[in-house]
Amino acid sequence: LENKDFGLLRAGDYNITSRENRFLTFEKRISGAGIFSNVKAGKNNIPIEMQGGVARGKFARNRFQGDEGNQGPYKLTGNSGEPFIIIISGSERVYIDGVLMKRGEQYDYVIDYNAGEITFTALQPITKERRIVVEFQYTEQNYLRSVVFGQTGYETQNFNTTVQYYNEQDSKNQPLLQENSDAEKEILRQTGDDLSQAVVGTINPVPFSDDVVLYELRDSLGYDSVLVYSIDSSQQLYAASFANLGPFQGNYIQVQSNANGRVFKWVPPVNGQPQGSYEPVKQLIAPNRLQIITVSTSGKIAKNHYLNVNLATSKNDVNLFSNLDKQNDDGSAGSFQYKWKKERDKVDVYAGLDYEFNQENFRTVERIRNVEFARDWNLPLSYNGGLQMAGANLGLSNDSTLAEYNATI
């Protein structure tokens, strides 16, 4: 709905986007509504934007090397290593060696959104040297997840100031596909930010039923409480669900069986090293919240002199159940750019200085730097720490030529 005096009201399933501020760049699919308006203050302008709703997806990034001669499919996983995810259609961005790819059988890749798998076409031969990055949104059904984004500012002839607010969080009292017991909530309260410790066993005594895979608890090779598949109704039987922890991280493997469900078998460790991939445990998922506030201003501070200042702060709480480990939730970032520019004989001569930083604990929705930034600066590919960068530039330009020199440290 649109009114020339009031502005625009949008509602339904649509994308919230923000591309103006480098510290708050994102595209988020929501089911919600937004208001867009402008207020006149004399000759100046006050833009107002407020959007919010239920998040349809969660951002994730997968980085991996190609397999020699293997075009795919390559399995994509969630932020916590979830192997079975549904990707939101059209939300992906795929890079090979830092170059953005195009989707389609006649182009670079195809993707199965329901299976979470990507396959590259013959136009992009995959080798072990290819650096592949896939960014996407995937559905997450652990908690009801909401998103709120708002921005306003003040625009004058010489200056433009903008304030942005972003909040994305889970509702810890509104779980969707899981229901945490009081005991599990207490584990999450005591865990803090180390969610790898938020693991609970899933072995429970149940009465016999031929519709469910059941186990006996036995001692084996000096190990007690080993699960052994059983259909003996005269014994105390147990039900268990198994989590895939990865190769050599668990003591159980999946085996072929005619049972009505998946059957797992215990394998003895070798020199204390587990030989399986599964364990009868459940990883508890904690609700989380990310808040970001940015303030930016840019304009002409004097004749031929221009300044741009951008500041941001974030609060990243990875476990809303716990009050522990809050000292690393807050972080900040900022950039300062100064430019001198003058026209002489229809040629623009300019010089500039810039400085940018982000603290180790600063977090944002999506990446803020070049997809190949870590490699370009010889940093670990998974580097997510603090940075400081300073640069200078000098150049001249007109309608047909450009000469420029840049230096960055």
DRENBA-239379 format. One record per residue (C-alpha): x, y, z. Coordinates in steps of 0.25 Angstrom, whole numbers, padded with zeros to 4 digits, always signed. Example, Ala and Ser with C-alpha at 12.3 -4.5 7.8 and 13.67 -1.06 7.14 Angstrom:
+0049-0018+0031 +0055-0004+0029 
END
This chain:
+0000+0000+0000 +0005+0014-0004 +0001+0028-0001 +0009+0040-0006 +0008+0047+0008 +0010+0035+0017 +0019+0026+0009 +0019+0011+0007 +0014-0001+0015 +0019-0014+0010 +0014-0028+0016 +0015-0042+0013 +0027-0051+0010 +0039-0043+0004 +0053-0039+0006 +0059-0029+0016 +0072-0023+0010 +0083-0014+0015 +0094-0010+0006 +0098+0004+0010 +0106+0001+0022 +0118-0009+0021 +0116-0013+0035 +0102-0016+0034 +0100-0023+0020 +0090-0034+0018 +0078-0040+0011 +0068-0047+0020 +0055-0054+0016 +0044-0051+0025 +0029-0053+0027 +0025-0039+0033 +0023-0024+0029 +0030-0011+0028 +0028+0004+0027 +0035+0013+0019 +0033+0028+0020 +0040+0042+0019 +0038+0054+0028 +0041+0068+0023 +0048+0077+0033 +0049+0090+0025 +0058+0088+0013 +0064+0075+0020 +0059+0061+0020 +0057+0050+0031 +0055+0036+0025 +0048+0026+0034 +0049+0011+0031 +0044+0000+0041 +0042-0015+0037 +0040-0027+0045 +0035-0041+0045 +0038-0056+0046 +0051-0060+0040 +0050-0071+0029 +0064-0074+0029 +0078-0073+0036 +0091-0069+0029 +0102-0079+0027 +0115-0080+0020 +0122-0093+0015 +0137-0092+0010 +0144-0104+0004 +0154-0109-0006 +0149-0117-0018 +0152-0132-0020 +0160-0135-0033 +0151-0138-0044 +0138-0138-0036 +0127-0128-0040 +0118-0132-0029 +0109-0133-0022 +0116-0126-0010 +0108-0126+0003 +0105-0113+0010 +0104-0112+0025 +0098-0102+0035 +0105-0094+0045 +0106-0105+0055 +0110-0115+0045 +0095-0120+0043 +0096-0130+0031 +0081-0129+0027 +0077-0115+0024 +0067-0109+0014 +0073-0097+0007 +0064-0085+0004 +0063-0084-0012 +0070-0073-0018 +0078-0069-0005 +0091-0075-0009 +0104-0068-0014 +0114-0077-0020 +0129-0073-0022 +0140-0081-0028 +0154-0075-0026 +0147-0062-0022 +0139-0061-0034 +0123-0060-0033 +0117-0072-0041 +0103-0072-0048 +0093-0083-0045 +0087-0091-0057 +0091-0104-0065 +0096-0095-0076 +0104-0087-0066 +0113-0091-0054 +0105-0099-0044 +0092-0105-0040 +0087-0107-0026 +0077-0116-0019 +0071-0107-0009 +0063-0119-0002 +0075-0128-0001 +0085-0117+0002 +0095-0121-0009 +0102-0113-0020 +0107-0119-0033 +0116-0111-0043 +0114-0112-0058 +0125-0115-0069 +0127-0100-0071 +0134-0100-0057 +0144-0112-0056 +0146-0115-0041 +0160-0119-0037 +0167-0120-0023 +0172-0106-0025 +0159-0099-0026 +0154-0091-0014 +0139-0092-0013 +0131-0083-0004 +0116-0084-0003 +0108-0074+0005 +0093-0077+0007 +0081-0076+0016 +0075-0089+0022 +0062-0092+0030 +0064-0095+0044 +0052-0100+0053 +0058-0100+0067 +0052-0087+0072 +0042-0077+0067 +0052-0067+0061 +0049-0052+0059 +0056-0041+0051 +0055-0026+0054 +0062-0015+0045 +0060+0000+0046 +0067+0012+0041 +0066+0027+0041 +0075+0039+0039 +0076+0054+0035 +0079+0059+0021 +0084+0073+0019 +0090+0079+0007 +0104+0076+0012 +0103+0065+0022 +0096+0051+0022 +0094+0044+0036 +0088+0030+0037 +0085+0022+0049 +0082+0007+0047 +0077-0004+0057 +0077-0019+0055 +0072-0030+0064 +0071-0045+0061 +0067-0054+0072 +0061-0067+0076 +0049-0068+0085 +0054-0077+0096 +0040-0079+0101 +0035-0083+0088 +0042-0096+0083 +0037-0102+0070 +0042-0116+0067 +0049-0118+0080 +0044-0117+0095 +0055-0116+0105 +0052-0122+0119 +0055-0114+0131 +0068-0123+0133 +0072-0119+0119 +0070-0104+0121 +0078-0105+0134 +0089-0112+0126 +0089-0100+0116 +0089-0090+0128 +0102-0096+0133 +0108-0098+0120 +0110-0083+0116 +0116-0081+0102 +0123-0095+0101 +0111-0102+0094 +0119-0114+0091 +0117-0118+0105 +0102-0117+0104 +0100-0132+0101 +0091-0141+0108 +0089-0156+0107 +0077-0162+0100 +0076-0176+0106 +0062-0178+0113 +0055-0191+0118 +0043-0194+0110 +0033-0206+0109 +0035-0215+0098 +0029-0212+0085 +0031-0218+0071 +0029-0205+0064 +0042-0198+0070 +0057-0202+0070 +0060-0206+0084 +0073-0210+0091 +0078-0217+0103 +0089-0211+0112 +0101-0221+0114 +0115-0222+0118 +0125-0224+0107 +0140-0226+0107 +0141-0218+0120 +0132-0207+0116 +0118-0206+0123 +0105-0201+0118 +0107-0205+0103 +0095-0204+0095 +0092-0217+0087 +0080-0218+0078 +0069-0228+0083 +0055-0233+0081 +0055-0241+0094 +0042-0236+0101 +0046-0244+0114 +0058-0234+0116 +0058-0219+0120 +0059-0212+0107 +0063-0197+0104 +0061-0187+0093 +0072-0178+0088 +0074-0168+0078 +0088-0166+0072 +0095-0154+0067 +0106-0154+0056 +0118-0148+0063 +0128-0151+0051 +0138-0161+0048 +0145-0167+0060 +0137-0159+0069 +0127-0169+0074 +0126-0183+0078 +0115-0188+0069 +0113-0191+0054 +0100-0192+0046 +0098-0207+0041 +0089-0213+0031 +0076-0219+0038 +0062-0224+0034 +0057-0216+0047 +0047-0205+0046 +0057-0194+0047 +0072-0191+0047 +0080-0201+0056 +0094-0197+0062 +0105-0206+0067 +0115-0204+0077 +0130-0205+0073 +0141-0206+0083 +0151-0195+0083 +0166-0197+0079 +0176-0191+0089 +0165-0182+0094 +0161-0177+0081 +0147-0178+0077 +0145-0186+0064 +0131-0181+0060 +0123-0169+0057 +0111-0169+0065 +0107-0168+0080 +0094-0169+0087 +0094-0154+0091 +0086-0142+0087 +0093-0128+0085 +0084-0117+0092 +0082-0105+0083 +0082-0092+0090 +0074-0080+0086 +0083-0068+0082 +0082-0053+0079 +0090-0043+0070 +0088-0028+0072 +0095-0018+0063 +0095-0003+0064 +0102+0006+0053 +0103+0021+0052 +0109+0028+0040 +0111+0042+0035 +0117+0047+0023 +0118+0061+0016 +0126+0073+0013 +0134+0079+0025 +0140+0091+0017 +0143+0095+0003 +0150+0083-0004 +0150+0075+0009 +0141+0063+0011 +0139+0053+0023 +0132+0040+0025 +0131+0034+0039 +0124+0020+0041 +0123+0014+0055 +0116+0000+0059 +0114-0008+0071 +0109-0022+0073 +0104-0031+0084 +0105-0046+0081 +0098-0055+0091 +0100-0070+0087 +0092-0075+0099 +0080-0068+0104 +0078-0078+0115 +0091-0075+0122 +0097-0063+0129 +0111-0068+0128 +0122-0064+0118 +0116-0050+0115 +0129-0043+0115 +0131-0046+0100 +0117-0043+0095 +0120-0028+0092 +0129-0023+0080 +0131-0011+0072 +0136-0006+0058 +0138+0007+0051 +0144+0014+0039 +0149+0028+0036 +0151+0033+0022 +0156+0047+0019 +0157+0052+0004 +0162+0065-0002 +0157+0068-0016 +0159+0080-0025 +0157+0082-0040 +0168+0088-0049 +0166+0090-0064 +0155+0080-0064 +0163+0070-0057 +0160+0065-0043 +0172+0064-0034 +0169+0057-0021 +0176+0051-0009 +0171+0043+0003 +0174+0035+0016 +0165+0024+0022 +0166+0015+0034 +0157+0003+0038 +0156-0006+0050 +0148-0017+0056 +0150-0023+0070 +0151-0038+0071 +0137-0040+0077 +0130-0031+0067 +0119-0039+0059 +0110-0036+0048 +0100-0043+0039 +0108-0046+0027 +0123-0044+0024 +0128-0030+0023 +0140-0033+0015 +0144-0038+0001 +0142-0053+0000 +0157-0055-0002 +0161-0045+0008 +0168-0056+0018 +0176-0062+0006 +0180-0048+0000 +0186-0044+0014 +0192-0058+0017 +0182-0060+0029 +0176-0074+0033 +0164-0076+0024 +0155-0077+0036 +0161-0065+0043 +0150-0057+0050 +0158-0048+0059 +0161-0033+0061 +0167-0025+0049 +0173-0011+0047 +0175-0005+0033 +0180+0008+0029 +0182+0013+0015 +0185+0025+0006 +0181+0029-0008 +0186+0040-0018 +0181+0042-0032 +0175+0050-0043 +0163+0047-0053 +0155+0053-0064 +0145+0048-0074 +0154+0040-0082 +0166+0036-0073 +0169+0031-0059 +0182+0031-0051 +0182+0026-0037 +0192+0021-0026 +0187+0013-0014 +0195+0008-0002 +0189+0000+0010 +0195-0006+0022 
END
